[in-house]
């Protein structure tokens, strides 16, 4: 029988893996041009959303929990003009998800309830909550990516 700690860690790790796989699946058929195109006058490109998710995970979990030292430039996540290749952006995203996976595995049963505060997340409360918030944030943007993919492949 698994402890609550093991159950929580396994469920969170699985959720991040599933969502990361979905991002890759949705990005797969897109050309580099489509990856960076904004099909609507509002919103973001698929590529900018991946940069944003990478920055989000690297900062809130990487820097604030895993101690990676990552320095976030949130504005640039939405305005990056250099447009690195889709493969490079996805490689950076995969690395951020790997940081999250390692951070989840490193949590002790007591760590989940440790106090957590960070820029723009003063009310996060504890570590479990920030892992949960980042997963739901990732899921939210995957939903946007689904619609972007439909529009870009029309």
URGI-V89734 format. One record per residue. PSI is psi in degrees with one decimal (none if undefined). OMEGA is omega as a letter, one per 30 degrees, with the letter a starting at -180 (999 if undefined). Layout:
psi/omega
PSI/OMEGA
PSI/OMEGA
This chain:
psi/omega
134.3/a
147.8/l
165.4/l
-41.1/l
-49.4/a
-39.1/l
-45.8/l
-48.4/a
-44.2/a
-41.3/a
-43.1/l
-44.9/l
-42.1/l
-40.5/a
-45.4/l
-42.0/l
-43.2/a
-44.8/a
-39.1/l
-40.7/l
-37.2/l
-41.0/l
-46.2/l
-41.9/l
-44.2/a
-34.7/l
-26.7/a
-53.5/a
-6.0/a
136.5/l
167.9/l
-38.7/l
-45.9/l
-37.2/a
-34.6/a
-7.2/a
140.9/l
104.7/a
-9.3/a
150.8/l
-13.3/l
168.7/l
-161.2/a
165.4/l
163.0/l
-45.4/a
-42.9/l
-34.5/l
-38.9/l
-41.3/l
-41.5/l
-45.7/l
-38.2/l
-46.7/l
-41.4/l
-52.0/a
-41.6/a
-32.8/l
-60.3/a
-33.1/l
-46.9/a
-58.1/a
-50.6/a
-21.4/l
-49.2/a
-11.5/l
36.6/a
-21.6/a
5.7/l
134.2/l
121.4/a
138.5/l
81.1/a
-42.3/a
-39.8/a
-27.1/l
-29.4/a
-9.2/a
2.3/a
118.6/a
-16.9/a
-25.4/l
70.8/l
165.4/a
152.8/l
-44.0/a
-40.9/a
-42.3/l
-42.2/l
-33.5/l
-42.4/l
-39.3/l
-46.7/l
-39.4/l
-38.9/l
-41.7/l
-37.5/l
-37.7/l
-43.8/l
-45.4/a
-43.4/l
-38.9/l
-39.9/l
-48.2/a
-26.8/a
-9.4/a
132.5/l
167.2/l
-34.3/a
-27.0/a
-32.8/a
-33.2/a
5.3/l
143.2/a
144.7/a
127.0/l
147.5/l
167.3/l
131.1/l
5.3/a
43.7/a
-23.5/a
15.8/a
-34.5/l
-68.0/a
172.1/a
-40.5/l
-44.4/a
-38.9/a
-36.1/l
-41.4/a
-46.0/l
-43.7/a
-36.1/l
-42.6/a
-33.2/l
-45.3/l
-44.7/a
-40.9/l
-48.7/a
-28.0/l
-40.2/l
-41.8/l
-39.0/a
-33.4/l
-48.2/l
-39.1/l
-44.1/l
-43.9/l
-46.6/a
-40.4/a
-25.2/a
9.2/l
none/999
